[in-house]
Amino acid sequence: MIAVDVGSRQVRAGLFGLDGTLVAHARRDITLGQHSNAMATYRMEEIWAAACSTATDCGAQAGAHGMAITGIAFDATSSLYVESAGAPIGAGQGDVFGWMDHRAQHEAAEITATGHPYLQFFGGAISPEIHLPKIVWYARHRPDGDNGPVHFRDVCDELAGRASGESVRSKSALVCKWPFIPSQDDPWCRDLLEALGLGERDGLDFLESTVRDLGGVHGRITAAASRQLGLPEGVVVGVGAIDAEAGVLGNVGADLDAVIGRTLLMTGGTSTNFMAFSADPRFIPGVWGPFRDAVFPGLWMHEGGQSWSGGALDAVLRQHPASPGEPTADNHRRAASDILALLAEEGRLFAAQKHLVPDWLGNRAPLNDSRVRTIMTGLGQELDYRAFLESYYATARGLALQMRQVVDHLNAHGYAIDTIHLSGGHRHNPLLVRLYADCFDGRFYLCEAPEPVLAGTAMIAAVAAGHYTTLRAAAARMSTKTRLVERDAARAAQLDADYKVYLRLYDVRNEILQSCLPT
């Protein structure tokens, strides 16, 4: 199986065996255009070229290992591709709205103000990270004279479409990012679209299309795509996935029944996603979901998260004057190692005054307000290396404490989460792992799959190619083991005290926001 993952700054591909073993992988950087603090875009041609290049590299390794490629699938960040004959988004701004593009803040507030029943599936408010506000913004800011047809697609659907020549939409992506509710007779919220001026607007096309579940067949590789991808013509192309949902598959483990209602599936990277499954719909304020059929048919999923978690730690390395350098894996490991040594020596005295609430790009959960930002206490004039380590630690600790807050919020609304599975880049940071494990009063496991998001996408390809009948069956066979991280009682007690400070800062920050809003 070939799996291709489009991340925030990189495209990766993996060659997998049917037992879930990663045989080979490749990666290529892509350009994230950040035109202001609110705008983030990509170019689809660059994404496709990187996908083709990495797939070709992995496909070339298949022969060397005596493997036949029978399926391919794509996952991507929840970014929105705009296909138009004119300037798709704006001059010099590409044709893909990045997931973190927040220019549609006003449109998101407008959608929330409608009070439409759709909002209950997003914790009561719509974020500008969801597709609908971006589409409304685009409809109001199209370049003058550009009145031709426009098509909107998730990047994962566009990639699968380019590979197969078929127009199919992933139900998983629709449920999580579009005004699409599969539990209704007509899943599209047409009355909401009409209220927003999109119902009969000429040229804005996204309603009428074939919709298929994850694990379904999007199509087969065409002759033209075969030459670009370096893979045989006719290979099955699986239905695409958002990277967070692919990460769930790579992290869920072999026993899905044990996960339902009790396990938080956590994928930490540039952003962090917290996924939990229930057998029944639960409407939880401040948390995206419940989404039916988002991954497994019939199950409901909630999605909490932090929109800029790993990105925040990167920013500390980029911005602090005493930083050891750019946010490379080595510099993150060095910072984490030095901080752990100081914690072992000083305990709570280290960074005792520095505390923060980590919402650099709004709060996904449990507040679900994209307008809020980080609040921090304890800043001073110190600019030495220790001050850098304190800022890095305060950021990492804030992320872990917010994880605990999300778990507490879910458990207060019907869940009984006593287990966490962590996958993604955060599991390579020993400080984050230590903080997550010590913050959580339950079992904390590290997913040992080297590339869990790619592994989940490979499962989708394997089901589409007919090797497994369901995603549940694929996960049972292709999942890798997890490793338990023991909780440190002394550090847990320290973090209990820090959590009280965190919650006070959280309330103060929210009060400040409310006092600053226009009446």
Summary of the structure (lengths in Angstrom):
residues: 519
radius of gyration: 22.3
end to end distance: 55.9
largest distance: 67.7
contacts: 1892
relative contact order: 0.13
helix: 40%
strand: 21%
